[in-house]
């Protein structure tokens, strides 16, 4: 299987009703993302609030035609 291919079990596809639910399942399959979420929760519970920083690159401006 190619590295960019994701296998989603049929029971998961049968059970999701929205793309958000599928996104949640995919997120839960990513150990680095889960670790980052757990760390953020620990910091939040400890009162160590950190401002949110997006993990994506900003979109370049689009020129009007």
Buried (B, 14 or more C-beta within 10 A) or exposed (E): EEEEEEEEEEEBEEEBEEEEEBEEBEEEEEEEEEEEEEEBEEEEEEEEEEEEEEEEEEEEEEEEE
